[in-house]
Amino acid sequence: MSTALKAGGNFVVYTGKAQSASDAFASIMSYLAGVIYYWNNVTGLYEQVITTTLMVPYGCYWIEVTQDCTWTYGPDETAPTSVQLYARDAGNLVPYLGPAQPAQDAFASIVAYLTLYYYFNNVTKAWEFTPTMVPLGVYYVRVSQNCVWSFAPPVLKGTITKKELEYDESRAVIPASNIPKDKAGLVHIWGRNDSKETQQMGISWVITDPDGVTRESYSTWEAWPYTGAGGEHEFIGGRFSLDKVGTWVINVALYMNPSNPTIVDSYYGTLCSVIPAEPEVTEFKIQDYVKI
């Protein structure tokens, strides 16, 4: 494996096997300048690297070189699928071992605890905020409690737990029956996150009337903060008129992972049955009578 280094200081991830520093740095020994440091994320301290130091696979190293060069050090070690993070003021310096993807997806497993993150750019020699993650980049990450940052793709699971139709000031469980005509309908649907990590959930539904005409087409993703493992989120649509007698239909899909939406649960069936409204009695009068 090889890593490109830029003249000056570089924060890089060593992906090779455990070996002595003298062997690991043999290919760039003539370009090294200054002291090499390894960041020990357990102790939260920098450790000086000397020739006999054993290299840590997927450790974060500070290396200064006199010119642009390529650091080669042999075959890769198998990459871990997660790293331990600690809640401390100094934060954590850790490798990002996932694919190039939006940060919100990369941090899905710890989004409930994430307070700050930056990426070290070896070209600009500065810590930067990156909306898209850089594979094998060194990241500064702060969290509110000790947690494990997982790089493995999350197993997405969710359930539509409750469906209700609000009509004027009344509510009924979907599928609802005997809803009087001309009421103002409003759909409420709850989704539960059955994944092990916090997830951003989304919803979509289409409502059609007894004639097959679309009366509401609704979709949205929940806003931050997203739903934690085992938590529920309520989605509320817009109002529409239940102005036709007969069976109304709804087609619902619960989603996760907005960058590549995945349906985790769905419902297709009756929204409600609408019946004629009872005539209103506004006034009762005796027009005539017969005396017996």
C-alpha positions in Angstrom: 0.0 0.0 0.0 1.1 3.6 -0.6 0.1 7.0 0.7 0.8 10.3 -1.1 2.5 12.9 1.2 2.7 16.6 0.5 5.8 18.7 1.5 5.4 19.8 5.1 3.2 18.2 7.7 0.7 15.5 6.9 -1.9 13.8 9.0 -2.4 10.3 7.5 -3.7 6.9 8.2 -1.2 4.0 8.2 -3.0 1.0 6.7 -0.1 -1.5 6.7 0.7 -4.4 8.9 2.3 -4.1 12.3 6.0 -3.6 11.7 8.9 -1.5 13.1 8.9 2.1 12.2 12.3 1.7 10.5 10.8 -0.8 8.1 7.6 1.1 7.6 9.4 4.4 6.7 12.2 2.9 4.7 10.8 4.2 1.4 10.8 7.9 2.5 13.6 7.9 5.0 15.5 10.6 3.0 12.5 12.9 2.9 11.6 12.8 6.6 11.9 16.1 8.6 11.2 16.5 12.2 9.6 14.1 14.7 7.0 11.6 13.7 4.0 11.3 16.1 1.3 8.7 16.6 -2.0 9.8 18.1 -3.1 7.3 20.8 -6.8 7.8 20.9 -7.2 5.7 24.0 -5.0 8.0 26.1 -5.7 11.1 24.1 -2.0 11.8 23.7 0.6 12.1 21.0 3.4 9.5 21.2 6.8 10.0 19.5 7.7 7.4 17.0 11.3 6.0 17.0 12.9 3.4 14.8 12.0 0.5 17.0 8.4 1.6 17.6 5.8 -0.9 16.3 3.4 0.7 13.9 -0.3 0.5 14.6 -2.5 -0.6 11.7 -5.1 2.1 10.9 -3.4 4.5 13.3 -3.3 8.3 12.7 0.3 9.6 12.2 1.8 13.1 11.9 4.6 13.0 9.3 6.7 15.9 8.0 8.5 15.5 4.7 10.8 17.9 2.7 9.1 17.3 -0.6 6.1 15.7 -2.2 6.6 11.9 -2.2 4.9 8.5 -2.0 5.1 6.5 1.2 5.0 2.8 0.5 5.0 0.3 3.3 3.8 -3.1 2.1 0.5 -4.9 2.2 -2.6 -3.6 4.0 -4.0 -4.9 7.2 -7.7 -5.7 7.3 -9.5 -2.6 8.1 -11.7 -2.4 11.3 -15.4 -1.8 10.9 -15.6 0.6 13.8 -13.6 2.8 16.2 -14.1 3.7 19.8 -14.8 7.4 20.6 -14.5 9.0 23.9 -16.4 12.0 25.4 -13.6 14.4 26.3 -12.7 18.0 25.7 -9.7 17.1 23.6 -11.9 15.1 21.2 -10.8 12.2 19.1 -8.4 11.8 16.2 -9.5 8.8 14.2 -9.5 7.4 10.7 -12.6 7.4 8.5 -12.8 3.9 7.0 -16.1 4.2 5.2 -16.9 5.1 1.6 -17.2 8.6 0.1 -20.7 9.6 1.2 -22.6 12.5 2.8 -21.5 13.1 6.3 -25.0 12.6 7.6 -24.9 9.0 6.4 -21.3 8.4 7.6 -22.1 9.5 11.1 -25.5 7.8 11.3 -24.3 5.4 14.0 -23.3 8.2 16.4 -25.5 11.1 15.2 -27.2 11.3 18.6 -23.8 12.0 20.3 -21.9 13.9 17.6 -21.2 17.5 18.5 -18.3 18.5 16.1 -16.2 17.0 13.4 -13.4 18.2 11.1 -11.2 16.7 8.4 -7.5 17.4 8.1 -6.6 18.5 4.5 -3.0 17.7 3.8 -2.9 20.1 0.8 -4.1 23.1 2.7 -2.6 22.0 6.0 -5.8 22.9 7.8 -8.8 21.4 9.6 -11.8 21.7 7.4 -15.5 20.9 7.5 -16.4 18.5 4.7 -20.1 17.7 3.8 -18.8 14.6 1.9 -16.5 12.2 3.7 -12.9 11.5 2.6 -12.0 7.8 2.7 -8.9 7.1 4.8 -9.0 10.7 6.0 -8.0 11.7 9.5 -11.0 13.2 11.4 -11.3 15.2 14.6 -14.5 14.0 16.2 -16.2 15.2 19.4 -19.0 13.3 21.1 -21.2 13.9 24.1 -20.7 10.3 25.5 -18.5 7.3 24.9 -19.7 5.5 21.8 -18.6 3.3 18.9 -18.5 4.8 15.4 -19.4 2.1 13.0 -18.3 2.2 9.4 -20.3 -0.9 8.3 -23.5 -0.1 6.4 -26.4 0.1 8.9 -29.1 -2.5 8.9 -32.2 -0.4 8.2 -35.4 -1.4 9.9 -38.5 0.5 10.6 -42.2 0.0 11.3 -45.4 2.0 10.6 -46.8 1.7 14.1 -49.9 3.8 14.0 -52.2 5.4 11.4 -55.0 7.8 12.2 -57.4 9.9 10.2 -58.4 13.2 11.8 -61.6 14.7 10.5 -62.7 18.0 11.9 -62.2 17.5 15.7 -62.6 13.7 15.7 -60.0 10.9 15.0 -60.3 7.3 13.9 -57.8 4.5 13.3 -57.0 3.8 9.7 -58.8 2.0 8.0 -61.6 4.1 9.3 -65.3 3.6 8.6 -68.5 5.6 8.5 -66.9 9.0 8.1 -69.5 11.6 7.3 -69.2 13.2 3.9 -67.7 16.7 3.6 -65.4 16.4 6.6 -61.9 17.9 6.4 -59.5 15.0 6.5 -55.9 15.1 7.9 -53.7 12.0 8.1 -51.3 11.2 11.0 -48.8 8.4 10.6 -46.1 7.2 13.1 -42.9 5.5 12.1 -40.6 3.6 14.5 -36.8 3.3 14.0 -36.1 -0.4 14.6 -32.4 0.0 13.6 -29.6 -0.1 16.1 -28.5 3.5 15.2 -30.2 6.8 15.0 -31.9 7.2 11.5 -33.5 10.0 9.6 -36.9 8.7 8.6 -39.0 9.8 5.7 -42.6 9.2 4.6 -44.7 9.4 1.5 -48.3 8.7 0.8 -50.9 9.1 -2.0 -54.6 9.3 -1.2 -57.1 8.6 -3.9 -60.9 9.1 -3.8 -63.6 6.6 -4.8 -63.2 7.7 -8.4 -59.4 7.0 -8.4 -58.6 10.7 -8.4 -55.5 11.7 -6.4 -56.5 14.0 -3.5 -53.2 14.2 -1.6 -49.7 13.4 -2.5 -47.4 14.0 0.5 -43.7 13.3 1.2 -41.2 14.6 3.7 -38.0 13.7 5.7 -37.9 14.4 9.4 -35.8 17.4 10.5 -32.9 17.3 12.9 -32.6 15.8 15.5 -33.4 12.4 13.9 -35.0 9.5 15.6 -32.9 7.3 17.9 -33.0 3.5 18.0 -36.5 2.4 19.1 -37.9 5.9 18.9 -41.0 7.0 17.0 -41.7 10.1 14.8 -45.1 11.4 13.8 -45.7 12.6 10.3 -48.7 14.9 9.6 -50.0 15.7 6.1 -52.2 18.4 4.8 -56.0 18.8 4.9 -58.2 17.6 2.1 -62.0 17.4 1.7 -63.7 14.0 2.1 -66.3 15.1 -0.4 -67.2 11.8 -2.1 -69.2 8.9 -0.7 -67.4 5.5 -1.0 -64.0 3.9 -0.2 -60.9 6.1 -0.1 -57.5 4.5 -0.6 -54.0 5.4 0.8 -50.6 4.1 -0.3 -47.9 4.7 2.4 -44.2 4.1 2.4 -41.8 4.6 5.3 -38.2 5.4 4.3 -34.7 5.6 5.7 -31.3 6.8 4.2 -32.2 9.9 2.2 -29.1 9.7 0.0 -30.4 6.3 -1.3 -33.9 6.0 0.0 -34.9 2.6 1.3 -38.5 1.5 2.0 -38.6 -0.2 5.4 -42.3 -0.6 5.8 -45.5 0.2 3.8 -49.3 0.1 3.8 -51.6 0.0 0.9 -55.3 -0.2 1.5 -58.4 1.5 2.7 -58.0 5.0 4.2 -61.7 5.2 5.1 -65.2 4.7 4.0 -67.3 7.9 3.6 -71.1 7.8 4.1 -73.7 10.5 3.2 -73.9 13.2 5.8 -77.0 13.2 8.0 -79.3 16.1 7.1 -79.2 18.9 9.6 -82.4 19.8 11.3 -82.4 23.6 11.6 -86.0 24.2 12.8 -89.1 22.1 13.6 -92.5 23.6 13.0 -96.1 22.3 13.2 -97.8 23.5 10.0 -101.2 22.1 10.7 -103.1 19.7 12.9 -106.4 17.9 13.0 -108.4 17.9 16.3 -110.0 14.5 17.0 
